[in-house]
Amino acid sequence: MSETKPQPKSSWVNLLVDYGPLLVFFLAYRYFSPKDADSQSLGAVVAVTKSTLVFMVATVAALVISKWRLGKISPMLWLSTILIIGFGSLTVFLGDPVWIQIKPTAIYLLFAAVLFGGLFRGKPMLRTLLQSAFDGLSEEGWLKLSRNWAWFFLFLAGLNEVLRHAVSFDTWLLVKLWGVSALSFLFTFAQIPMLLRHGLGEEAEAQIEQNPPSG
């Protein structure tokens, strides 16, 4: 009897699934952006519409890649995809770029609401949304991580609203791709000390001590 091989857990695949569609949207917008100054206004709307269609296709492709390479599609990815398709469709049919700018705010507020709702009931919903587990992380650690991400999502929602009202679409897109991504990475790394204080990695260390690798 042949054994079923587990799907590989690759960090680069996670990055591709999480940030690939946004990068595709950025590149598509740059490609479709009008070069003629006389047609900037209309051309920009057309560029956003075409890029949004590409973005929606890339998002669906990310779902397929996640299922193929990781063996699962997390609830967080499902929710993000539904909102991207919804707001992307409004952008395409109405020809108004504002809908694609509102989409991140809706996603951040939805995730914040889910996490705060879980905290109110004493449940760390981040573990459910991610469908992943950190080895050894205690229930208290998961609750604190859910709380921290809930507040961070609220911050990102507010930041997105400020940016979409204060800067041009091009600047908003650059900040969304590079600035918000960098903030998210920094915030993630900032959680590591707290996670280590609440047992992260202890089970893995115990297993290594009990079954040390042979040289």
N, C-alpha and C positions, 0 to 999 in steps of 0.2 A: 504494500500500500504506500503510495507516494504521499509525503507530507506537504501540506499547503504552506508555502513560504510567506512569512509576514511581509506586508508592504514596507518598503524602506521609509525611514523617518529622516528626511533630508532637510537641513536648514535652508539650503538654496531653493528647494521647491517651495517651502513656506514663504520665502521672500518673493518668489515669482508669483505665487498665488495672491499674496497680499498687496503687492505694489506693482506687479506687472501691468494690469489693466490701466492704472493711472498713468504709468509711463507711456503706454501705447497711446492714450488720449493726448498726452502732452506732445508726443512726436507727430501724431496725426494733425493736431491743431497747427503746429509749426509748418507742416507740409501744405495744408490747405489754406493757411492764412494768405490774404491778398497781398500782392507785391506792389500793386498800383495804388498810389495814394488817393486817387480820385474815387476809388470804389471801396475805401476802408470800411465804411459803416455797413453796407449791404454785404460786402465780402466777409466781414467778421462773423456775421450771423450765419452765413452759408458754411463758413469754416467750422464754427461750433456745432452746427447741425450734422455735418459729415463726420466730424470727430466724435460726436456723441454716438452715432451709429457704430463706429469702430469700437468705441469704449464698451458698448453693450455686448458686442460680439466677443471682445476680449474677456469680459466678465464671465460670460457663459463658458468660454474656453477655460478660464481659471477653475470653474466648478469641475469640469471634466478632468483637468490635470490633477486637481486635489483628490478626486475619487480614484484616478488611475495610479498616481504615484504614492499617495498617502493612505489610500484605502478607506477614506471617509470624507464627508463634507460637514464641517462644523456648523452648528446652528448660527453662529455669528456670520459665517460666510453666506449661508442661505439668506439671512435677513438683509445683509448688505446687498446681495444680488437683486433681491426683490425690490428694494428701494432704488437701486441704480436703474433697473429696467423701468420702473414706474416714472421716476423723475426724468430719465433719459427720453422716454416716450413723449412726455409733455414738452421737453425741449425740442424734439424733432417735429412734432405735430403743430406746435404753436410758434416755432421759430424764435423762441425767447431764451437766450443763454442764462437768464436768472435762475431757471429751474435746475440746471446742472450745478449752480452755485449753492442753491438751497439744500441740495441732496446731502452734503456732508453734515449740515446742521441737523437734519432729520435723523440721520444715522446716529450721530453722537447723542442726541437727546433720547432716542429709542434705547440705546445701550445703557445710558445712564439711568433711565427709568426702570429697566429690567434689573440692573444691579442694585439700585436703591430699594426696589420692591423686594428683592431677595433678602437684602439686609434687614428690612423691616420684619420679615418672617424668620430671620436667623439662618438663612441659607446663602451660601456663597455661589451665586449664579454664574460667576465668571468661569468656574470649573465646568459647568454645564454648557455654557456658550462655546468654550474652547474645545470641549470634549478631549481634554488632556489632563494629565496629572503630573505634578512635580514630586519626584520620589521623596517621601518622608515629610512633606509639608503638612503641618497640622491643620485641623479645622479652623483654629484661630488665625493661622497664617492665611488661609484661603479667604476668610472673612475680611481680614485687613486688606488683602490684595484687591478684593472686590470693591471695598470702600474707596481705596485709593484710585482705582480706575474709574469708578463712578464719578468722583469729583474731577478727575482729569478729563473725562468725556464732556462734562459740563463746561469746563474751561475751554476745550476745543470748540464746542458749539458757539460759545460767546465770541471767541477769537475769529471764527469763520464769519460770523455776522458782522463784526467790526470790519474785517478785511473786505468783504464783498460790497460794503457801503462806502468804504474809504479809498479803495484803490481800483485801478483798471482791471479788466478781465485778465489781461496778460500777466500783470503783477500778481493777481490773486492765484492764477494757475501756477506760477513759479513758487510762490510761498507754500501753496498746497502740496506741491510735489516734493520740494526740498526742505522747506522750513518745518512744516508739520511733521514730515517723516523724521527729520532730525530730532524734533522735540519728543516724538514718540519713542525713538530709540533711547534718548537720554533718560526719559521717564522710566522706561523698562529697566535700564541698568541701575537706576537709583533705587529700585525695589529690592535689589539683590541682598543688601545687608539685612533688611527686615526678613526676607525669606530664609536666609541662613539662620537667623535667630529663632525661627519657628520650624526648624527641622529639615529644611531643604537639603537633600543629599545624604541624610544620615542613614537611610535604609540602604542606599547604594554602597556607602562606606562599610556598613556592617556586613553586607554580602561579600565584599572584597576581602574583609578581614577573615571571614569564615571560609571563603573559598579563594585563596590568593592565586593569581595566575602563575602557571608553571613557566619557568624560564627555558 
